[in-house]
Amino acid sequence: MAGQIPAKPKPSTSQEMPKRTAAEEARLDRIAADDIADGIGVPLDEAIAWVESWGTPGELPSPKARKLP
């Protein structure tokens, strides 16, 4: 088996991404593009703090998107 690439292991989490159709992906892309055009988002520092809190006793709730200055 030398030289063969091992199979990619399945994620061990129960929170796998759902399968989406091309139409659903296109719909979500339009929503995201509209939010960007309207200045809607999450400040980077809040997103970083949220991710860094994962798996800790003080895990933060996900930050909410809003109109950014």
N, C-alpha and C positions, 0 to 999 in steps of 0.2 A: 504494500500500500504506500510505499514511499513515493512522494511527489504528488499524492492526491490531496485535494483540499477537503478537510473534514466538513461534514454537514453542519450547517448553522443550527445551533440549538434553539429549541422553541423557547419563547419567553416564559419565565417561571411565575409571572404575575397573572392574576385573574382579570387584570384591567387591559386586555389587549384591545387594539384599535378595531372598531367595527369595520366590516367590508362595506364600501360605498360604491354606488354606481357612478358612471361618468357624469350622468345628469346631476346627481347629488353633489359631486365634486365641483361641477361648474356653478351650481347654485351657491355653494359655500364660498367659492372664489369671488362671485359677484358681491356677496354680502361683505366679504373682507375688503374688496376694492372700494366699495361705497363707504365703509367705516374709515379707511385711510383717507379718502377724499374729504370726508367730513371732519377729520382731525380726531377721531375716536380711537382710544388705545389705553394701554396700561403703562404708567411710567416704569422705565427700566429698573430703577432702584427697588420698586415694590415687587416686580417680578423676580428679581434676584433674591430679595429677602424671603419671598415665598418658597422658592426652590431650595434655598439653603436651609429652610426650616423642616423640610421633608424628613420624616423618620426621627424627629426629635420630640421630646415631651411638650415643647412649645410650638408644635406645628401650626403655621398660620393658615387662615382660610385663603382661598384663591382671591387675588385682587380683582376688583371689578373694573371693567372698561368704562371710560368716561371721556368727555370732551377735554382734550389737552390744550394748555395755553399755547 
